[in-house]
Amino acid sequence: MRARLKTSSPPVVTTIILLFGIIWIHTIPTFAQFQCCNTPVFGIEDDSCGTAGCLDCTTSEFIVKKQPVDAGNAFGASGTLQSASRIVLEDNPGQARFQKLKSLFLNASDYKLFPEPLIRIRNSEVADNAFSLLTNITIFPLEPYCQKGTIFDIDNMKKKPWDRLRKLEKKLLSFCPPKNSESQDKCPLSRSHSTSGPACPEKNGFPFMAIAITSLFWTILFGIIHATMFIIRKTKESTSETSNNKTGNAEKSKA
């Protein structure tokens, strides 16, 4: 009687799962980008807090008052900061840089009656190249700022950075309805509005279409995986039945 060597089928399912994991890691932005802190960064005179791991990105405020520039303090972080909710500078010697700042995202739902400025600068100076990378300003709700007519509170600033900020402000406030107009805004002012993106961004700044496409992609991918597993299982069952039939016929012939 011959001994049959049992060989395992190729690890198709394992390979598919590994591929799925690789695609997932490279397509989800969270893995590709650094993590933001959710604590504010404060600097007052010689003291700084909230700077541990938050010098590049925070989802909260960046507030510095009466503090000189230093690599380890809050004011020094103006050179590395890439994202924040709002910025406040008051009575600071030296120059704030903000040459790497790319986005400001402000949830102003707590400031409806008294809207806080997105950027407040009093008796402080910024460098010529400040805000040169800033392209995305998002504020929701926008209505209080439409009534106020500005998103900034700046007493003095060099022409180049001021022109950059004014251009972004003009673009953002273009979503406001004309004054003394009864026409409805095509995008509700209670929604988030951004200087980068479609004319009517989705609530809280999350692109609904991108989420829908991503969900559809994963649904199709999971369907392909399950279908592949089903085909492999059926193939194995068919192979096993054929092998058993051949063995039974051989035994009958010997008998």
C-alpha positions in Angstrom: 0.0 0.0 0.0 1.4 3.3 -1.1 2.0 6.0 1.5 0.6 9.4 0.3 2.4 12.5 1.2 -0.1 15.2 2.2 0.9 18.6 1.0 -0.7 21.8 2.1 -2.3 24.1 -0.5 -0.6 27.5 -1.2 -1.4 30.1 1.5 -3.7 32.1 -0.7 -5.9 33.4 2.1 -2.8 34.4 4.2 -1.3 36.3 1.2 -4.6 38.1 0.6 -4.9 39.2 4.2 -1.3 40.4 4.2 -1.9 42.4 1.0 -5.1 43.8 2.6 -3.1 44.9 5.7 -0.4 46.6 3.5 -3.0 48.5 1.5 -4.9 49.5 4.6 -1.8 50.9 6.3 -0.8 52.9 3.2 -4.3 54.3 2.5 -5.4 55.4 5.9 -4.0 58.9 6.6 -3.6 58.3 10.3 -0.6 56.0 9.7 1.0 58.3 7.2 0.8 61.4 9.3 2.0 62.4 12.8 -0.4 62.4 15.6 -1.8 65.8 16.9 -2.0 66.6 20.6 -5.4 67.7 22.0 -3.9 69.9 24.7 -3.3 73.6 24.2 0.2 75.1 24.1 0.7 78.0 26.5 3.7 80.2 27.1 3.7 83.1 29.6 7.1 84.8 30.4 9.5 82.0 31.4 6.9 79.3 31.8 5.6 77.0 29.1 3.2 74.1 29.3 1.7 71.6 26.9 4.8 71.6 24.8 5.8 67.9 25.4 5.2 66.3 22.0 2.9 69.1 20.8 5.4 71.4 19.1 4.4 70.2 15.7 0.7 69.8 15.9 -2.1 70.6 18.3 -5.9 70.5 17.9 -6.2 73.2 20.5 -4.9 76.8 21.0 -1.4 78.1 20.7 -1.1 81.1 23.1 2.1 82.9 24.0 2.4 86.1 26.0 5.5 88.0 27.1 7.9 85.3 26.2 11.2 85.5 24.3 12.0 83.0 21.5 13.8 79.8 22.7 14.1 76.4 21.2 12.6 74.7 24.2 9.7 77.0 25.0 6.3 77.7 23.5 7.3 80.7 21.5 10.1 78.8 19.9 7.6 76.2 18.7 6.3 78.8 16.3 9.1 77.6 14.0 7.9 74.0 14.0 4.1 74.3 14.4 2.2 72.8 11.5 -1.4 72.9 12.8 -3.5 74.4 15.6 -7.0 75.6 16.3 -6.2 79.3 16.9 -3.1 81.5 17.6 -2.7 84.3 20.2 0.5 86.3 20.5 0.7 89.3 23.0 3.7 91.4 24.0 6.4 89.0 22.8 10.0 90.1 22.1 11.6 88.6 19.0 9.9 87.2 15.9 7.4 84.4 15.6 8.1 82.3 12.5 5.2 80.1 11.6 7.0 79.2 8.3 5.7 75.6 8.6 2.1 76.3 9.6 -0.2 74.6 7.1 -3.7 74.5 8.7 -5.9 76.1 11.3 -9.1 74.3 12.3 -11.4 76.2 14.8 -14.5 74.8 16.4 -16.2 78.1 17.3 -19.4 76.6 18.6 -18.6 77.9 22.1 -17.9 81.5 20.7 -21.2 82.2 19.0 -22.1 85.3 21.1 -18.5 86.6 21.3 -16.5 85.0 18.4 -12.8 84.7 19.3 -10.4 85.7 16.5 -8.7 82.9 14.7 -5.4 84.8 15.0 -4.9 87.6 17.6 -1.6 89.5 17.6 -0.9 92.4 19.9 2.5 94.0 20.1 4.2 91.0 18.6 6.1 90.5 15.3 6.1 87.7 12.8 8.7 86.9 10.2 8.4 87.9 6.5 7.9 84.2 5.5 5.3 83.6 8.2 2.1 81.8 7.0 3.7 81.1 3.6 2.5 77.4 3.8 -0.8 78.2 5.4 -3.5 77.1 2.8 -6.3 75.6 4.9 -8.4 77.6 7.3 -11.6 75.9 8.6 -14.1 77.5 10.9 -17.5 76.3 12.1 -20.0 77.8 12.5 -19.0 80.7 10.3 -22.1 82.9 10.9 -20.7 84.9 13.9 -17.6 85.8 11.8 -19.8 86.9 8.9 -21.5 89.3 11.2 -18.2 90.4 12.7 -16.7 90.9 9.2 -13.2 89.5 10.1 -11.6 86.4 11.6 -8.5 88.2 12.8 -7.5 90.7 15.5 -4.1 92.1 14.5 -2.8 95.5 15.5 0.3 95.5 13.3 2.0 93.1 10.8 4.5 93.2 8.0 3.0 93.5 4.5 3.9 90.0 3.1 2.4 87.9 5.9 -0.5 90.3 6.3 -1.4 90.0 2.6 -1.3 86.2 2.9 -3.7 86.2 5.8 -6.0 88.7 4.2 -6.2 86.6 1.0 -7.2 83.6 3.1 -9.7 85.6 5.1 -11.3 87.0 1.9 -11.7 83.5 0.5 -13.3 82.1 3.7 -15.7 85.0 4.2 -16.8 84.7 0.5 -19.1 81.9 1.9 -21.1 84.5 3.8 -24.3 85.7 2.2 -24.4 89.4 1.0 -25.5 91.8 3.6 -29.1 92.9 3.4 -29.8 89.9 1.2 -32.7 87.5 1.7 -31.2 84.8 -0.5 -30.3 81.7 1.3 -26.7 80.6 1.4 -26.1 77.5 -0.7 -24.1 76.1 2.3 -25.6 76.5 5.8 -23.4 78.7 7.9 -23.7 76.3 10.8 -21.6 73.9 8.7 -17.8 74.1 8.6 -16.3 76.3 5.9 -12.7 75.9 4.6 -10.4 77.8 2.4 -9.4 74.6 0.7 -12.1 72.2 -0.6 -15.5 72.3 -2.2 -17.9 75.3 -2.0 -19.9 73.5 0.6 -17.7 71.3 2.9 -19.4 68.6 4.9 -20.1 68.9 8.6 -17.1 69.1 10.8 -14.8 69.2 7.8 -15.1 65.5 7.0 -15.5 64.8 3.3 -18.6 62.6 3.0 -17.7 61.5 -0.5 -14.3 60.3 0.5 -15.7 58.3 3.4 -18.3 56.8 1.1 -15.7 55.8 -1.5 -13.5 54.3 1.2 -16.3 52.3 2.7 -17.3 51.0 -0.7 -13.7 50.0 -1.4 -13.4 48.0 1.9 -16.8 46.3 1.2 -15.7 45.2 -2.2 -12.3 44.0 -0.9 -13.9 42.0 1.9 -16.3 40.5 -0.7 -13.4 39.4 -2.8 -11.7 37.8 0.2 -14.8 35.9 1.2 -15.4 34.8 -2.4 -11.8 33.6 -2.7 -12.0 31.6 0.5 -15.3 30.0 -0.7 -13.7 29.0 -4.0 -10.7 27.5 -2.2 -12.9 25.5 0.2 -15.1 24.2 -2.7 -11.9 23.3 -4.7 -10.5 21.3 -1.7 -13.9 19.5 -1.2 -14.0 18.6 -4.9 -10.4 17.4 -4.9 -11.1 15.3 -1.8 -14.2 13.7 -3.3 -12.3 12.9 -6.5 -9.5 11.3 -4.5 -11.9 9.2 -2.5 -13.7 8.0 -5.6 -10.4 7.0 -7.2 -9.4 5.1 -4.0 -12.7 3.3 -3.8 -12.5 2.2 -7.5 -9.0 1.0 -7.0 -10.0 -1.1 -4.0 -13.0 -2.6 -5.9 -10.7 -3.5 -8.8 -8.3 -5.4 -6.4 -11.2 -7.2 -4.9 
